[in-house]
Amino acid sequence: MKKNNVKTPRFGWALTGSGHFFKECLAIMRELADLDVFVSLAAAEVMRMYRQNLSLPPSTRIYKDTTASAAPVGNFYYGVYHTLIVAPATSNTVAKCVYGISDNLATNVFAQAGKCRVPTIVFACDTAPELDTEAPKGMVKVYPRRVDLENTERLKSFEDTIVVENVGELETALEARLKWLKSYSS
Ligand SMILES: Cc1cc2nc3c(=O)[nH]c(=O)nc-3n(C[C@H](O)[C@H](O)[C@H](O)COP(=O)(O)O)c2cc1C
């Protein structure tokens, strides 16, 4: 398969183990056509803790983190994806992305998107010194550390990468990609 021979390029979406905005991200994913989802091991656990299930449109392809080499990333080489979304992104995933570590499915799709120049949207969770977040048993307060906040800032300087900090910004960034896709395919 040659690059750009793909008839319908897809959204790639990496789901990580963040309770913060997990349900909101699932709701947005359910509205997207032509979607491939990459689920980190922690995301699969968090999904069960919040009693959520993926229940995505039938056309959605779901990739679980079962290989050391992150085998599904091969699709990035062939133009299968027009956009990658990493949402919600844990502080762990953001830190690894910032330092170029790719040791699981989520961090590998981020790295490969970068190396294949696929525009990426990252919904970072640790964006303020004090946050209200939904734990499995209800709302709690958390205080992201300086290192978490600094990593989010560092990610903003990455090429082809938009870092969003709330659901509204995520929706706006997605709409811009859908608009681009429409103009690109017409
Ligand atoms: C119920 C629950 C909620 C969590 N929520 C968050 C969160 O909002 N933000 C975060 O950075 N980590 C959160 N974590 C911790 C991550 O799941 C953990 O750091 C994990 O190793 C991240 O792996 P990943 O980045 O590969 O998905 C949560 C863990 C649990 C059990």
The ligand as an SDF file (V2000), in Angstrom:
LIG
                    3D

 31 33  0  0  0  0  0  0  0  0999 V2000
   -9.7540    5.9480   38.7930 C   0  0  0  0  0  0  0  0  0  0  0  0
   -8.4840    6.5380   38.2580 C   0  0  0  0  0  0  0  0  0  0  0  0
   -8.4870    7.8150   37.7010 C   0  0  0  0  0  0  0  0  0  0  0  0
   -7.3090    8.3940   37.2100 C   0  0  0  0  0  0  0  0  0  0  0  0
   -7.3450    9.6450   36.7160 N   0  0  0  0  0  0  0  0  0  0  0  0
   -6.2130   10.2320   36.2950 C   0  0  0  0  0  0  0  0  0  0  0  0
   -6.2460   11.5670   35.8120 C   0  0  0  0  0  0  0  0  0  0  0  0
   -7.2920   12.2300   35.7690 O   0  0  0  0  0  0  0  0  0  0  0  0
   -5.0850   12.1180   35.3810 N   0  0  0  0  0  0  0  0  0  0  0  0
   -3.9120   11.4150   35.3800 C   0  0  0  0  0  0  0  0  0  0  0  0
   -2.8990   11.9780   34.9470 O   0  0  0  0  0  0  0  0  0  0  0  0
   -3.8420   10.1360   35.8400 N   0  0  0  0  0  0  0  0  0  0  0  0
   -4.9720    9.5310   36.2870 C   0  0  0  0  0  0  0  0  0  0  0  0
   -4.9210    8.2530   36.7640 N   0  0  0  0  0  0  0  0  0  0  0  0
   -3.6280    7.5450   36.8220 C   0  0  0  0  0  0  0  0  0  0  0  0
   -3.2600    6.8940   35.4770 C   0  0  0  0  0  0  0  0  0  0  0  0
   -4.2440    5.9560   35.0700 O   0  0  0  0  0  0  0  0  0  0  0  0
   -1.8840    6.2270   35.6040 C   0  0  0  0  0  0  0  0  0  0  0  0
   -0.8920    7.2250   35.7550 O   0  0  0  0  0  0  0  0  0  0  0  0
   -1.5190    5.3480   34.4240 C   0  0  0  0  0  0  0  0  0  0  0  0
   -0.2530    4.7570   34.6660 O   0  0  0  0  0  0  0  0  0  0  0  0
   -1.5030    6.1370   33.1310 C   0  0  0  0  0  0  0  0  0  0  0  0
   -1.1690    5.2830   32.0420 O   0  0  0  0  0  0  0  0  0  0  0  0
   -1.3320    5.7900   30.5450 P   0  0  0  0  0  0  0  0  0  0  0  0
   -0.8070    7.1810   30.5170 O   0  0  0  0  0  0  0  0  0  0  0  0
   -0.4990    4.8190   29.7850 O   0  0  0  0  0  0  0  0  0  0  0  0
   -2.7740    5.6500   30.1710 O   0  0  0  0  0  0  0  0  0  0  0  0
   -6.1000    7.6670   37.2610 C   0  0  0  0  0  0  0  0  0  0  0  0
   -6.0990    6.3710   37.8140 C   0  0  0  0  0  0  0  0  0  0  0  0
   -7.2720    5.8340   38.3130 C   0  0  0  0  0  0  0  0  0  0  0  0
   -7.2340    4.4500   38.9160 C   0  0  0  0  0  0  0  0  0  0  0  0
  1  2  1  0
  2  3  1  0
  2 30  2  0
  3  4  2  0
  4  5  1  0
  4 28  1  0
  5  6  2  0
  6  7  1  0
  6 13  1  0
  7  8  2  0
  7  9  1  0
  9 10  1  0
 10 11  2  0
 10 12  1  0
 12 13  2  0
 13 14  1  0
 14 15  1  0
 14 28  1  0
 15 16  1  0
 16 17  1  0
 16 18  1  0
 18 19  1  0
 18 20  1  0
 20 21  1  0
 20 22  1  0
 22 23  1  0
 23 24  1  0
 24 25  2  0
 24 26  1  0
 24 27  1  0
 28 29  2  0
 29 30  1  0
 30 31  1  0
M  END
$$$$
